[in-house]
Amino acid sequence: MVVYPAVFKKDGKYTSVTFPDVPEAMTQGENLEEAFQMAEEVVGFALEDYKTMPKVSAMDTLKEKYPDDFIALIKIDMKKYLKKYYSGTVRKNVTVPEYLAVMAKDDHLNMSKFLTESLERKYSL
């Protein structure tokens, strides 16, 4: 779970949203509710490219920098985000010791299902 401050600015008909700590994350909505919905999606999309999560700015500093704008904290669970937006399947070739492959075949074990369940347990999904 990560939390980043977002700056909401009324810009004519739309409300724009920027993230000072994640400059690639920019969006807008026709109203505040839509802007909030778009904010979570866009920050998740931008954070996918980060190896380490950016440092979070202090709210006091942001309030001084953006005195006329609305600042809110947007939280996102990156594990749930990735599961939601990448729910398709991909083919992966794996190598296992031969004796385990024989045992799995004898037990009629579905290797794809087993690997998926094991990875979901590992990542608490």
Buried (B, 14 or more C-beta within 10 A) or exposed (E): EBEBBBBBBBEEEBBBBBBBBBEEBBBBBEEBEBBBEBBBBBBBBBBEEEEEEBEBBEEEEBEEEBEEBBBBEBEBEBEEBBEEEEEEEEEEEEEEEEEEEEEBEEEEEEEEEEEEEEEEEEEEE
